[in-house]
Amino acid sequence: MIRVVIADDQALLRGSFRVLVDSEPDLTVVGEAATGVEAVAVALEQRADVVLMDVRMPEMDGIEATRRIKDVSRVLVVTMFDLDAYVYDALRAGASGFLLKDTPPADLLTAIRVVASGEALLAPTVTRRLIEEFTRTPVLPRVKGLEGVTEREREVLVLIARGLSNGEIAEHLQVTLATVKTHITRLLAKLEARDRAQLVIAAYESGLVSAAS
């Protein structure tokens, strides 16, 4: 059973999400929060598997709340604001996924399961916006460098940053799915990244994606 916390300052939206999540046999809502402070408290108390996190909330925004619970719960940011800054800040804070509030219900349920399984949910449209933002306003690298990363691992990293799934990467490189997973495991270790989302950040901040685009 996947334990979910819903954090949003709109009671009607929280209620709608609760009904949707609780309708699934493998998902259950274990708490709600109307502020960022409440989100942190409930997530830590319930040891939630996934927190659906709004960005703009009273007392503490969803970005800071994400930063405080990232080591306990996986965070799926759900917001109406389709802005680069929010996507990037959420991922930097440790979020494992990013969805807009107009996402179809079935896609939201799938996203919860994907994030709970340890994967990151980064749609190609999101990664494209991030690449465009980095091209427009480059920043200094803030992640562990790519020293020690092999050429094939760099290829995999670029494809991850472009939003390809493991299966799509395997097809693109003409290797097995197991080989792709091995490369990703090694990338996570070498770059000291928590999950796939952090690998995307590493690809952008190292300049690898911009250089390859």
N, C-alpha and C positions, 0 to 999 in steps of 0.2 A: 504494500500500500504506500503510495506516494503522498507525503504529508505536505500540505500547501498552506501558506499564509498569504492573505490578500491585503495589500497596503495601498489605500487610495483615500483621499479626503472626501470623495463623493459616496455617500451611503447607498444611493441607488445603484451605482456601478459596482460597489462591493457586493451588494445583494445579488446582482445579476451574475457576477463571476462565481459567487458561492453556489448558486443553483446549477450553473453549468458544470462546475468542477465536481460537485457532489453527485451529479447524475451519472458519473463514470464509476464503474466498479473498482477500478484500481487507483482512484484519486479520492482524497478526502481533505476538506478544509479544516484546519486545526486552530485557526485564529484569524482575526481581522485587526486592522490598524488604520486610524484616520490621520495620524501624523507620523513624521519620520522617527520621532522618539519612541512612539508606540510600536512602530514596525521593528525597531531594534530589540525592544524588550520582549515582544511576542515571539519573534523569530528565535531569539536565544533561549527563551523559556521552553518553547515547544520543540526546539531542535528541528525546525522545519527542513524538509528536503529542498523545497523550492519556495521562493517568495516572489509573488507578482508585485512588482514595485513601481508605483507612480513616481514621476520625477518631481513635480511641484506639489509639496505638501507643507503644512504649517510646522513650526518649531524646528524642523530639520528636513532638508530636501532629500529626495530619494538617492541622490549620488552619495552624500555623506552616510546615509543609512546603509547603503550597499557596502561602502568601505568598512563599516563596523561589523558587518555580519558575514563577510565573504568567506571567512574561514570555517563557518558553521553551516551556512545555507547557501545554496546556489540561487542566484538572483536573475529573474527574467524581467527586464524593465519593460513596462507597458505604458505608453504615453501617447498623447494626441499631438505632441510637438515633433514634427518631422524635421529636426535640425541637426546638422553635423556636430555641433558642440555637445549636444546631449548624448549622441551616440558615442562619441569619443570619450567624453568624461565618464560615462557609465562603464565602458569597457576598461578604462584606466582604473576605475574604482574597484573593479573585480567582477562586474556583471558577466554572466555567461550567455546572455541573449538580449535582443532588443526587438520589440514589436510595437506597432501602432495600435491604438484602441479600436480602429475600424477593421482589424484583422478578423477574418471569418472565425466563428466559434470552433469549428473543427481544427483549424490551423493553430488556434491557441492551445487546445488540448494536446495536440501533437507536440507543440513547442515545450509544454510542461514536461512531457515524457522524455523528450530529447535532452533537455537541460538536466533533468533528474538522473539520466543515465550517464552523465559526465561529459556529454558533448556540448559544444557551443552552438548557438543558433544565430548564424550571421548570414542573412540573405544577400545574394549578389548585389542587389540594389543598395544595401547598406554599405558593403565594402567599396562599391564604386564611389559613393559619396565621400567616404573616408579618403580614398586615393585622391580624389579631386581636391579635397581640403588640404591634404599634405602638399600637393603640387602647388597650390595657391599660397599657402603659408607654411613653408618648411620649418621644422623645429629641430633642435639639437637632439641627438640620440640620448635617450634616458634609460635604455635597457642594456643588458649584457650584450657584448658584441658578438659577431658571427664567427669569431675565431674558433676553429675546431669543427665547424659545420661543413660537411662535405658538399661537393657540387650537386649530387643527387638530392641531398637533404635541402639544399637551397631551392632546387626546382620544386620540391614538394611544398616548401614554405611559401613560395610565390603562388602556387596553385591554391593553397589554403587561403591566402590573403585575397585571392580573387573570388572566393566564395564557393569553390568546388567541393563536392562531397568526397568521401574516401573512395567510393565507387567510381566517380568521375575522374579522380586523380589516377586511379589504377588504369582506367581505360586510356587516359591521355598519355601516360608514360608506358603503357603496354607492359604492366607488371601485375602481380597478383595483389589481391586486397590485403593479404597477410603482410606482404612486403611494404605496402603503404603504411599499415598500422605500425610496423616496426620502425619505419622512418619517423613517424610522428612521435612515437615513444622516445626515440633518441633526441629529437628536437626539443621535446618538453624538458628532458633532463639537461641537455647542453645549454638551453636558454633560460633554465630555471623558471619555466612558465608553468602556471597552475593548470591551464586548460587550453583548448583550441583558440579561444578568444584572445588569450594573452600571446599566442603565437602570431595572431594577426597584428596585434600592436607591435610586436617585435619586428615583424616584416616592414611595417610602415616606418617605425622610428629609426631603424637601421639604414633606411633609404633603399632597401632591396627592391621593394615593390615599385617605387617611383622610377628607379633606374631601369626596371624591366618592362615598364608599361609603354 
